[in-house]
Structure formats: structure tokens, C-alpha cells
Amino acid sequence: MGKKVDLGVHLKKHFGFDTFKGNQEEVIENVLKGNDTFVLMPTGGGKSLCYQLPALILPGTAIIISPLIALMKNQVDAIRNISEDDGIAHFLNSSLTKAAVTKVKEDMMSGKTKLLYVAPESLTKDENIEFLKQVEISFYAVDEAHCISEWGHDFRPEYRRIRPIIEEIGSKPLIALTATATPKVQSDIQKSLGMVGSMVFKSSFNRPNLYYEVRSKKHATKQIIKILKENVGKSAIIYCLSRKKVEELAETLVVNGIKARAYHAGMDATKRAGNQDAFLMEETDVIVATIAFGMGIDKPDVRLVIHYDIPKSLEGYYQETGRAGRDGGEGKCITFYSYKDIQKLEKFMQGKPIAEQEIGKQLLFETVSYAESSICRRKILLHYFGEKYNEENCDTCDNCCHPKEQSEGKDNVLTMLRAVLELKERFKAEYMVAFLTGEANSAIKSYKHHEHEMFGVGKDKDGKYWKAVVRQLLVAGLLVKEIENYGILKVSEEGKEFINKPRSFMITQEHDFDTEDVEESSGGGTAAVDPQLFSMLKDLRKKISKKKNLPPFVIFQDPSLEAMAIHYPISLEEMMNIPGVGSGKAHRFGKDFVELIKKHVEENEIERPIDMVVKSVANKSKNKIAVIQSIDRMIPLDDIAESRGLDMNELISEIESIVYSGTRVNIDYYIDQVMDEDRRDDIFYYFKEDAETDDIASALEELGEDEYSEENIRLVRVKFLSEVGN
């Protein structure tokens, strides 16, 4: 009993806490007894305290093996904050200067240092091994221990060498810690670290405050902007798999008025650190990142974790979504899924060694199962980590909030269980599905299973259905996956019982994200023109054109009015996003149109789609600016075209789009060179007085094709629109 009181005293003295969290106390007691200890504790559960406190209590220095330099620095700073002497904690890695390394060694030899953080790469250096042999070591801690396993989501080959090096330096108790480990990864870690007999402390992987949702990837950017606009001021992390996508998405969000920054390993280190700090200090709300972001980021109030791309494994997904709501408050985890992304990931694997491809495929299969399944997401996740979730409905995932249809599957469950036994429990899910649907692929032929009497007995259902059966039997515990040869299906005792005494088993229909329509609420889909509004907008345009004595097309063209009748812009800023309306046009004519639309939306209680708010990052804008600047400098248009790599036709189109958006350009200097005054005035007068529309074909017909060229008419139309409309 005395020990426990002591621990509480130490906890208060060093960290200022009154009580331990979860099973921290038992873990620390086990470490103090000198036993090997294995800790499985989800993100935010207080893993680091499990080795920090015993390190401060025990004589000697604890060696903490950790994979990330940034992580070490944060941890060392945190420990130094609770002590008067900076020498209490150090890190040893490639970022240190010679002088800094000498200082670390001096502090350790003098007994000041209680915790030394090292990267596995530094641990393997001969000079470090020799040095550590002279030091009194209290114990070793292996943080992020899942890095040892090829089945973990962040495998590091150098982690495999930890045990032999510990033996060389001098064996001491070992504590291994991870925030995510499936039963397969757990057994791998214990074998690799030579701690099979260690005590295992496992906290629940359930995070009840997190809401899980998977959506179809149609119009993902629009959906993301809608989600962020509905959650203004809340911290969000968006994960993408490629650096290019990170940059693009961050830029698009900024253009749409969202405070966002990018973060990936390819960025300049100072900029990257600056963006991370801006997120921690709440100068920016959103970080768009590759998975490099977030390891050891201790921000308790991240409210949204969005996956633009699905992760390569469920462990990765759990780790990344686990960064939401660490303070126990709201945490929404929304993932965008398309099977095409999975195929892309499979393609990336093709150059890798076969063993690695096999592992990668199995992990992807789990991810697909999670995304496409329509049973409780919490159930699937916890089952993956070897934990049972017994509630019928978790109320905090999309599948529980919007249940899918179920159908009686008793006979099909029996078929699957019997088939697995018939084939001697030697195959993975994909093989079993092909076998039952009668797909005589090369693998099945090599085992001669296409001649088996059960081959094809399930062909009245498709592969998708049978995959659903396997997934749901695994979660229900009637089938299990072998740990040694991961992925091979075995029938459990419960499954055998089911064969002897069949009972009702409801199979839930799965999602098919690539054909599902995106719900209106998620802001996707192309909407139809609102006919009533379109005709009101045309009337308004007519009224303004009479008042200003201008042809209607000078104010806005029909396609612009149509876009307004789809997207309902209700502010000048939104109006500028409508095709053919730039800031000039919006400010000159937009006010009346915006007011009319706003009134129409309110009176008819219209729910506006979000589409229109999404501005795309204009890559053409550089071209436009260069063209405007060249015209200001009165450079002949043919020279501008040549310098921009355009033909004359393309250049005039570029100038037209500039003018239609409401920007004024003066090309008189060029028109005066290529046509005489009378012709110019004839065309100008035609557009001002006679033209019903700005159509070039109608102008040619009216003015005479023999007399006037299309190019000349287009040039004068630019002059007309610029002078009269802008």
C-alpha cells in the first residue's frame, strides 16, 4: 500500500496531477518492479507518463527509443518545464552539433539526466553503444512500438534491430508502448522485442466522443468547403496522400475564404514548422497535410479530421482520426471514399517485394471492408483491434444514424462456413468469394477447386454480397482470421455451433459509393435551372438595359443568368464566382440582381447549394494579367499572341473573357492599325443599335460576310463591350 501513496505523491510533485488516468498506475508499478511491460493505449490516454514518472523515480537514466525528431524535442521540452535543471532530459539524434553531443554526455555521466530520447538510427551507432555501456540505465522504453511490425501502419526496418542492440549495451527491463496495435501487430512486437511473457496492459480503443462517417468522393472539395463553412473557427486537420493534393487543396480553401495552411515533408523546414505553430497557436483553423503531420501534436481541441484520401490501413486511419477531440469534446471524423483510390494504392505497390505487396493488399482489404460496410463503424474498428463492442447501436456513426436494409442470410452464412471447412481452412476471403461465385481464376484452377462439388454454389449472389457475408461473420465472431498467416479464414467454435444449430442471421446491405448519389445535403450534384428565377432575372436585365440604354447582353449574357438561377448568389462576393461575372461586372450591375435573388430565396425557402461558393484556383489568371499588362503597354496583339504561345483566335478569346468579366481594356491602338474608321464604326453601331444578341454569326449575316471578317467583328465587339459595359 505504501508504494501507491508514494506514486500519488510523485505524480503530484512532478506533474501536478492528483489522480492517474485509466491503468497508468498499474503500468508504472509493473515498471518499478523491474518487469517487462507492454502498453496499448489509444492516443490521448497518457502513454508518455507511463515511462516518464518511473524514469524520474528510479536511479539511473531511462533510454527512450522514439522514431521522430520533432516528437523527441516536444517531449524533452515538456519534461524540462517540470524541472529546474534542463539536464534532466536530453535527446540524441542527427540534428545535434558536436558541442551539443558533448554536453549531453557530460550531463549523463554526472547523473543529472533521467531520460535520454534516442532515434533507433542513433542507437545503432558504435560510438553511442560504447558510450551507453558506461552509463547506469534504469530501463528501456520503445515508444511507437508498432513501427517494429511490417503489419503496423508505419513500419521502420531499423526498429527490428532494437533487441540485439539492447543485449549489446546491457539488458534491462523493457516497456513497449503503442497507440494502435491489432492482435497481429501485438504478437509481432512481443516476438521482435523478446518480451513474449511480458504483462500486457490494454486500454479500450473506444473513443465514445468521436463521430465516424464515410462519404462518396463525388464533389469532395465542395463538400469539404461546406463542412468547414458550417464549422467556422473550429480546428480541423485534412489528410491527403500526395503532397501535390495537399498544396492544391490548401490553396483552394484559402481562395474560398478559409484560414488554411499546408504541411508535408517536401516543404522547407522553417515554413513547415511555421505552419504547424500557426495551427497550434490558432492563427489558422485548418491544416491540410500528408500523414507526416500529427505525430505527437498535442492539440486537444481538434474538432474535425477529414480524410480526402482513404489511408492505406485501418491502423493509420485510427491513429489519424484519434487526433480529433482529445479533450473529450466533439470530434467529427469524415472520410471520402472511392474504390478508384484503392486501385491507385494497389498500383503503387506493384514495384515492391511480393511479401510487402501481400501485406499491403491485406491491409487495404480491411480498409475497403470498413468503408463499404454498413454495420456500426465502432464495432468494426474495435473488432479490428481485438476488442468486442456489444452495443446494438452506437448513435455516433453514419451507419447507426442511417441504417441500411437487412435481409435474412441464414442459408448463405451456412454455405460460407461449410465452404471454408470444405477447403480445409487454408484460404483468404477473396479466394472464398471467387470459389462460391464460380470464378475459375488461375489460383482456383491450380488447386483444382473448380472441380469441387461446392464450386459456384453461391453464384446467384454477386461477389459484393459474399464479401459482405465474410465481413459480417468476422465481426460477429463466426469466422476468425489466423494471426500467423494473417488473412486466412478459420471457422470459430461459435461458427461450428452455428452449423449444428442454425439460427436467424441478418445480413446488412453494403454501401456502393461509386454508384451512390451524393445526398443534396452534402452539396454535390449539378442542379437544374430555377425557371421562375431565370425569367425574373431576364426581366430585370431588360429593365436595366432600357434604363441605361444598353443592349441586354452587355449587362450579363444568358449563360451567366442561367448560372445565377442554379447557384443563387446572394452577395457580391458570391456573384463574382458566377461564370462571366468578374469583380467589375459584379460591382457595376450586380447589386440589383443579388437583391432579387436574395428575396426569391427567402420567399420560397430555398436551400441554396454550396457549389457556387467554391472558387477554383485560377491558373489562367497569370495569362490574363500578362495580356492586360501587354495591352496597357500597347504591344501589337499578334506580338502578344506569339509571346504567350497562342494563335490570334485564342488570344481574342482570352481578351473576350477578360472583358465579359467586367474589366476594361483599350485596344484602339491595334484596331486603328488593322481596319479603317468607317468599318470600325459600322460594326460598333451594329452592336449598339441593331443587335439582339452579341452572337458573331448573326453579326456576319447582318453586316455581310464578304465585307467584314470574323476577327474584325470580334475585335470591335471587345471595344464596344469594354467602353459601353465596363
ZAMARGU-4260 file (C-alpha; in steps of 0.2 Angstrom, whole numbers, plus 5000, padded with zeros to 4 digits):
<rodrens>
0) 5000/5000/5000 | 5014/5012/5005 | 5020/5011/4987 | 5004/5018/4980 | 5004/5033/4991
5) 5021/5036/4986 | 5016/5036/4967 | 5002/5048/4971 | 5015/5060/4979 | 5027/5058/4965
10) 5013/5062/4952 | 5008/5077/4961 | 5026/5083/4964 | 5032/5081/4946 | 5017/5083/4936
15) 5004/5092/4947 | 4990/5079/4944 | 4980/5072/4958 | 4975/5056/4950 | 4981/5044/4937
20) 4971/5040/4921 | 4965/5023/4916 | 4978/5010/4920 | 4993/5021/4921 | 4996/5017/4940
25) 4997/4998/4937 | 5008/5000/4922 | 5020/5011/4932 | 5020/4999/4947 | 5025/4985/4935
30) 5039/4995/4928 | 5045/4999/4945 | 5045/4981/4950 | 5058/4978/4935 | 5046/4968/4924
35) 5044/4969/4905 | 5028/4979/4901 | 5018/4981/4886 | 5006/4996/4885 | 4992/4998/4872
40) 4984/5014/4875 | 4975/5025/4862 | 4980/5042/4858 | 4977/5054/4872 | 4977/5041/4885
45) 4993/5047/4893 | 5006/5035/4887 | 5021/5045/4890 | 5018/5047/4908 | 5020/5028/4910
50) 5038/5029/4907 | 5042/5047/4912 | 5036/5045/4930 | 5046/5029/4933 | 5061/5037/4925
55) 5061/5051/4937 | 5059/5039/4952 | 5072/5026/4948 | 5091/5028/4949 | 5100/5029/4933
60) 5094/5035/4915 | 5079/5028/4906 | 5083/5026/4887 | 5068/5031/4877 | 5068/5025/4859
65) 5057/5036/4848 | 5055/5037/4829 | 5053/5056/4826 | 5065/5070/4830 | 5050/5083/4832
70) 5042/5071/4844 | 5058/5070/4855 | 5060/5089/4855 | 5042/5092/4861 | 5044/5078/4875
75) 5061/5084/4881 | 5054/5102/4882 | 5039/5096/4892 | 5050/5087/4904 | 5062/5102/4906
80) 5047/5113/4910 | 5043/5102/4926 | 5061/5103/4932 | 5073/5117/4937 | 5088/5108/4928
85) 5087/5107/4909 | 5100/5092/4911 | 5085/5081/4917 | 5081/5076/4899 | 5090/5076/4883
90) 5089/5069/4865 | 5102/5061/4855 | 5100/5062/4836 | 5107/5068/4820 | 5101/5086/4822
95) 5114/5089/4836 | 5131/5098/4834 | 5147/5090/4841 | 5146/5103/4856 | 5128/5098/4860
100) 5133/5080/4860 | 5147/5083/4872 | 5135/5092/4884 | 5123/5078/4883 | 5136/5065/4888
105) 5143/5076/4902 | 5125/5078/4910 | 5123/5059/4908 | 5139/5054/4916 | 5136/5066/4931
110) 5119/5058/4934 | 5109/5073/4930 | 5099/5065/4916 | 5084/5054/4920 | 5078/5052/4902
115) 5088/5051/4886 | 5077/5051/4870 | 5086/5042/4855 | 5081/5038/4837 | 5084/5019/4833
120) 5097/5025/4820 | 5107/5034/4833 | 5106/5019/4845 | 5114/5008/4832 | 5130/5019/4830
125) 5145/5011/4838 | 5151/5026/4847 | 5134/5028/4855 | 5134/5010/4860 | 5151/5011/4868
130) 5146/5027/4877 | 5129/5019/4884 | 5139/5004/4891 | 5147/5016/4903 | 5130/5023/4909
135) 5118/5017/4923 | 5102/5013/4913 | 5086/5011/4923 | 5076/5004/4909 | 5072/5005/4890
140) 5056/5012/4883 | 5051/5009/4865 | 5038/5022/4860 | 5028/5020/4844 | 5032/5001/4845
145) 5020/4997/4831 | 5035/5003/4820 | 5043/4986/4823 | 5029/4976/4814 | 5028/4975/4795
150) 5009/4974/4798 | 5009/4990/4808 | 5005/5006/4798 | 5022/5014/4800 | 5035/5000/4798
155) 5053/5005/4801 | 5066/4992/4797 | 5078/4999/4810 | 5066/4995/4824 | 5069/4977/4821
160) 5087/4979/4827 | 5082/4986/4844 | 5083/4970/4854 | 5101/4964/4848 | 5107/4982/4852
165) 5099/4982/4870 | 5108/4965/4873 | 5125/4973/4867 | 5123/4988/4879 | 5116/4978/4893
170) 5100/4970/4896 | 5087/4980/4907 | 5068/4979/4909 | 5059/4985/4894 | 5042/4994/4892
175) 5035/4995/4874 | 5021/5007/4870 | 5009/5010/4856 | 4993/5019/4852 | 4987/5006/4839
180) 4990/4988/4838 | 4980/4974/4830 | 4982/4957/4838 | 4993/4953/4824 | 5004/4968/4827
185) 5004/4965/4846 | 5011/4947/4844 | 5024/4954/4831 | 5030/4967/4843 | 5032/4955/4858
190) 5042/4942/4847 | 5053/4955/4840 | 5057/4963/4857 | 5059/4946/4865 | 5045/4950/4878
195) 5033/4937/4874 | 5030/4934/4893 | 5028/4952/4897 | 5012/4959/4906 | 5001/4967/4894
200) 4991/4982/4899 | 4977/4986/4886 | 4965/5001/4887 | 4949/5002/4877 | 4951/5008/4860
205) 4933/5015/4860 | 4933/5034/4859 | 4914/5037/4863 | 4915/5056/4858 | 4921/5053/4840
210) 4908/5053/4826 | 4913/5042/4811 | 4907/5044/4794 | 4912/5039/4776 | 4905/5048/4761
215) 4906/5046/4742 | 4921/5056/4735 | 4910/5065/4722 | 4912/5083/4723 | 4924/5081/4738
220) 4931/5098/4738 | 4914/5106/4738 | 4908/5095/4752 | 4924/5099/4762 | 4921/5118/4760
225) 4903/5116/4765 | 4908/5106/4781 | 4922/5119/4785 | 4910/5134/4782 | 4897/5126/4794
230) 4911/5124/4807 | 4920/5141/4806 | 4933/5144/4819 | 4935/5126/4824 | 4952/5117/4822
235) 4952/5104/4808 | 4965/5093/4800 | 4963/5087/4782 | 4973/5072/4777 | 4978/5069/4758
240) 4990/5055/4752 | 5000/5066/4740 | 5010/5082/4743 | 5003/5089/4726 | 4985/5087/4733
245) 4990/5095/4749 | 4996/5111/4740 | 4981/5111/4729 | 4968/5109/4742 | 4975/5121/4754
250) 4976/5134/4740 | 4958/5131/4735 | 4952/5133/4754 | 4961/5149/4755 | 4953/5156/4739
255) 4937/5151/4747 | 4940/5162/4762 | 4945/5148/4774 | 4960/5150/4785 | 4971/5135/4780
260) 4989/5130/4778 | 4998/5116/4770 | 5010/5104/4779 | 5021/5090/4771 | 5038/5083/4771
265) 5043/5091/4755 | 5041/5109/4762 | 5055/5120/4768 | 5058/5115/4786 | 5055/5133/4793
270) 5039/5136/4783 | 5033/5119/4789 | 5037/5122/4807 | 5029/5140/4805 | 5013/5132/4798
275) 5012/5119/4812 | 5014/5133/4825 | 5001/5144/4817 | 4989/5129/4819 | 4994/5126/4837
280) 4993/5145/4841 | 4976/5146/4832 | 4981/5158/4819 | 4975/5146/4806 | 4960/5135/4808
285) 4964/5121/4795 | 4980/5111/4792 | 4980/5101/4775 | 4993/5088/4777 | 5001/5072/4772
290) 5002/5059/4786 | 5018/5067/4792 | 5008/5079/4802 | 5001/5075/4819 | 5013/5063/4827
295) 5015/5070/4844 | 5004/5085/4840 | 4996/5088/4857 | 4982/5099/4852 | 4967/5094/4862
300) 4953/5103/4853 | 4954/5097/4835 | 4936/5096/4831 | 4937/5089/4813 | 4948/5076/4805
305) 4944/5074/4787 | 4952/5061/4775 | 4952/5067/4757 | 4960/5051/4753 | 4957/5035/4762
310) 4973/5029/4772 | 4982/5013/4767 | 4977/5004/4783 | 4964/5005/4797 | 4978/5007/4810
315) 4983/5023/4801 | 4965/5028/4800 | 4963/5025/4819 | 4979/5035/4823 | 4974/5050/4812
320) 4956/5051/4817 | 4962/5049/4835 | 4968/5067/4834 | 4951/5073/4835 | 4943/5078/4852
325) 4957/5073/4863 | 4949/5084/4877 | 4933/5073/4877 | 4923/5086/4867 | 4916/5085/4850
330) 4926/5076/4836 | 4920/5073/4819 | 4929/5061/4808 | 4924/5061/4790 | 4932/5051/4776
335) 4929/5052/4757 | 4930/5036/4749 | 4931/5030/4731 | 4936/5012/4725 | 4947/5021/4712
340) 4958/5027/4726 | 4961/5009/4732 | 4966/5004/4714 | 4978/5018/4714 | 4986/5012/4730
345) 4987/4994/4723 | 4996/5001/4708 | 5009/5010/4719 | 5013/4993/4727 | 5017/4984/4711
350) 5036/4988/4711 | 5038/4982/4729 | 5044/4964/4735 | 5030/4951/4735 | 5029/4949/4754
355) 5026/4968/4756 | 5013/4968/4742 | 5004/4954/4751 | 5004/4963/4767 | 4998/4979/4759
360) 4984/4971/4750 | 4978/4963/4766 | 4978/4980/4775 | 4969/4988/4760 | 4956/4974/4761
365) 4952/4979/4779 | 4951/4997/4774 | 4939/4993/4760 | 4929/4982/4772 | 4927/4997/4784
370) 4922/5009/4771 | 4910/4999/4762 | 4902/4990/4777 | 4886/4997/4783 | 4886/4989/4801
375) 4891/5000/4816 | 4908/5008/4812 | 4913/5007/4830 | 4910/4988/4830 | 4921/4986/4815
380) 4936/4997/4822 | 4936/4989/4839 | 4935/4972/4832 | 4950/4976/4821 | 4959/4980/4837
385) 4954/4964/4845 | 4940/4972/4856 | 4922/4967/4857 | 4909/4981/4856 | 4892/4974/4862
390) 4880/4989/4860 | 4867/4987/4846 | 4868/5005/4841 | 4882/5017/4845 | 4872/5033/4839
395) 4888/5041/4834 | 4892/5034/4816 | 4883/5036/4800 | 4878/5018/4799 | 4870/5018/4815
400) 4861/5035/4812 | 4855/5030/4794 | 4853/5011/4795 | 4854/5001/4779 | 4841/4987/4774
405) 4844/4970/4781 | 4839/4953/4774 | 4839/4935/4781 | 4856/4927/4777 | 4855/4911/4787
410) 4857/4899/4772 | 4871/4909/4765 | 4880/4910/4781 | 4879/4891/4782 | 4886/4890/4764
415) 4901/4901/4768 | 4905/4892/4784 | 4904/4875/4776 | 4914/4881/4761 | 4928/4887/4772
420) 4928/4870/4781 | 4927/4860/4765 | 4943/4869/4759 | 4952/4864/4775 | 4953/4882/4782
425) 4968/4887/4770 | 4962/4902/4761 | 4958/4921/4762 | 4942/4930/4759 | 4945/4934/4741
430) 4948/4916/4737 | 4932/4910/4746 | 4922/4923/4737 | 4929/4918/4720 | 4926/4900/4724
435) 4907/4902/4729 | 4903/4914/4714 | 4911/4901/4702 | 4925/4912/4696 | 4938/4899/4689
440) 4953/4910/4691 | 4971/4904/4690 | 4973/4901/4709 | 4957/4891/4710 | 4962/4880/4695
445) 4979/4877/4702 | 4971/4869/4717 | 4958/4860/4705 | 4944/4868/4716 | 4934/4872/4700
450) 4931/4853/4700 | 4924/4853/4718 | 4906/4850/4721 | 4903/4866/4730 | 4912/4877/4717
455) 4899/4890/4711 | 4885/4886/4723 | 4883/4904/4728 | 4883/4911/4710 | 4865/4918/4712
460) 4873/4932/4723 | 4887/4943/4717 | 4905/4944/4724 | 4900/4960/4733 | 4886/4951/4743
465) 4898/4937/4748 | 4912/4949/4754 | 4898/4957/4765 | 4894/4940/4772 | 4913/4937/4776
470) 4915/4954/4784 | 4899/4952/4795 | 4904/4934/4800 | 4921/4941/4806 | 4914/4955/4816
475) 4901/4943/4823 | 4915/4930/4828 | 4909/4916/4817 | 4924/4917/4807 | 4941/4922/4813
480) 4957/4927/4804 | 4973/4917/4808 | 4986/4928/4817 | 5001/4919/4810 | 4996/4918/4792
485) 4986/4934/4793 | 4970/4934/4782 | 4967/4915/4781 | 4949/4912/4787 | 4945/4899/4800
490) 4928/4894/4807 | 4927/4898/4826 | 4919/4887/4839 | 4904/4899/4838 | 4904/4896/4819
495) 4904/4877/4821 | 4890/4879/4834 | 4880/4889/4821 | 4882/4875/4808 | 4875/4862/4821
500) 4861/4874/4826 | 4857/4887/4813 | 4848/4902/4818 | 4842/4918/4810 | 4857/4930/4804
505) 4853/4946/4796 | 4865/4952/4783 | 4865/4971/4781 | 4866/4978/4763 | 4883/4987/4760
510) 4887/5004/4753 | 4891/5006/4735 | 4900/5023/4735 | 4904/5023/4717 | 4886/5022/4711
515) 4878/5031/4726 | 4871/5048/4723 | 4878/5061/4734 | 4864/5067/4745 | 4859/5085/4742
520) 4864/5090/4759 | 4882/5086/4755 | 4882/5100/4742 | 4885/5089/4727 | 4876/5086/4711
525) 4873/5098/4697 | 4856/5107/4700 | 4844/5112/4687 | 4840/5130/4682 | 4826/5138/4693
530) 4814/5143/4678 | 4805/5156/4688 | 4821/5165/4694 | 4828/5164/4677 | 4814/5173/4669
535) 4814/5186/4683 | 4832/5189/4680 | 4829/5191/4662 | 4816/5204/4666 | 4827/5213/4677
540) 4841/5213/4664 | 4828/5221/4651 | 4823/5234/4664 | 4841/5239/4667 | 4846/5239/4649
545) 4832/5251/4644 | 4836/5262/4659 | 4855/5263/4654 | 4851/5262/4635 | 4862/5247/4633
550) 4859/5230/4624 | 4854/5217/4637 | 4869/5206/4633 | 4881/5220/4638 | 4875/5218/4656
555) 4875/5199/4658 | 4875/5185/4645 | 4862/5172/4646 | 4874/5158/4652 | 4878/5170/4667
560) 4860/5172/4671 | 4857/5153/4670 | 4872/5150/4682 | 4863/5163/4694 | 4847/5153/4693
565) 4856/5137/4698 | 4868/5144/4711 | 4858/5158/4719 | 4872/5170/4723 | 4866/5182/4737
570) 4881/5193/4740 | 4893/5202/4728 | 4907/5191/4733 | 4897/5176/4728 | 4892/5184/4712
575) 4910/5186/4707 | 4911/5167/4706 | 4897/5166/4693 | 4905/5162/4675 | 4906/5178/4665
580) 4905/5189/4680 | 4921/5197/4687 | 4923/5210/4700 | 4920/5224/4688 | 4903/5217/4682
585) 4898/5212/4699 | 4901/5230/4706 | 4893/5238/4691 | 4877/5228/4689 | 4877/5215/4702
590) 4868/5224/4717 | 4850/5223/4709 | 4852/5205/4704 | 4859/5200/4721 | 4844/5208/4730
595) 4832/5200/4718 | 4839/5183/4721 | 4840/5185/4740 | 4822/5190/4741 | 4817/5175/4730
600) 4827/5163/4741 | 4819/5169/4757 | 4801/5170/4750 | 4802/5152/4743 | 4813/5145/4757
605) 4826/5138/4745 | 4840/5129/4752 | 4855/5135/4742 | 4868/5123/4735 | 4885/5126/4741
610) 4893/5123/4723 | 4893/5141/4719 | 4904/5146/4734 | 4918/5136/4728 | 4930/5146/4719
615) 4943/5137/4709 | 4961/5142/4709 | 4963/5151/4693 | 4978/5145/4685 | 4974/5155/4669
620) 4974/5171/4679 | 4993/5173/4676 | 4989/5173/4657 | 4976/5186/4659 | 4986/5198/4670
625) 5000/5197/4657 | 4988/5200/4642 | 4981/5215/4651 | 4998/5222/4655 | 5004/5220/4637
630) 4988/5229/4631 | 4992/5243/4643 | 5009/5245/4635 | 5001/5245/4618 | 5010/5230/4611
635) 5003/5224/4595 | 4991/5209/4598 | 5000/5197/4586 | 5016/5200/4596 | 5006/5197/4612
640) 4999/5181/4605 | 5016/5175/4599 | 5025/5179/4616 | 5011/5169/4625 | 5011/5154/4614
645) 4993/5157/4607 | 4986/5159/4590 | 4976/5175/4586 | 4960/5166/4589 | 4965/5160/4606
650) 4971/5177/4611 | 4955/5186/4606 | 4945/5173/4616 | 4957/5177/4631 | 4953/5196/4629
655) 4934/5192/4627 | 4934/5183/4644 | 4943/5197/4652 | 4930/5210/4645 | 4915/5199/4649
660) 4920/5198/4667 | 4919/5217/4668 | 4937/5223/4666 | 4940/5237/4654 | 4954/5236/4640
665) 4958/5248/4627 | 4963/5240/4610 | 4960/5255/4599 | 4979/5256/4595 | 4978/5239/4587
670) 4960/5241/4579 | 4966/5258/4571 | 4981/5248/4563 | 4970/5234/4555 | 4954/5242/4549
675) 4948/5259/4543 | 4937/5271/4553 | 4921/5268/4544 | 4921/5249/4545 | 4925/5250/4564
680) 4910/5262/4566 | 4898/5251/4556 | 4902/5236/4567 | 4901/5247/4583 | 4885/5255/4578
685) 4878/5237/4574 | 4881/5231/4592 | 4875/5247/4600 | 4858/5249/4590 | 4853/5234/4580
690) 4860/5218/4589 | 4848/5207/4598 | 4862/5197/4604 | 4881/5198/4604 | 4882/5182/4593
695) 4896/5184/4579 | 4886/5173/4566 | 4871/5185/4567 | 4883/5200/4565 | 4892/5192/4550
700) 4875/5189/4542 | 4869/5207/4545 | 4885/5216/4540 | 4889/5204/4526 | 4902/5191/4526
705) 4911/5197/4510 | 4913/5214/4518 | 4919/5210/4536 | 4930/5197/4543 | 4925/5187/4559
710) 4941/5193/4568 | 4937/5211/4565 | 4920/5209/4571 | 4926/5201/4587 | 4939/5215/4590
715) 4926/5229/4588 | 4914/5219/4600 | 4928/5219/4613 | 4930/5238/4611 | 4911/5240/4612
720) 4909/5229/4627 | 4923/5237/4636 | 4918/5255/4633 | 4899/5253/4635 | 4898/5239/4648
725) 4913/5241/4659
</rodrens>
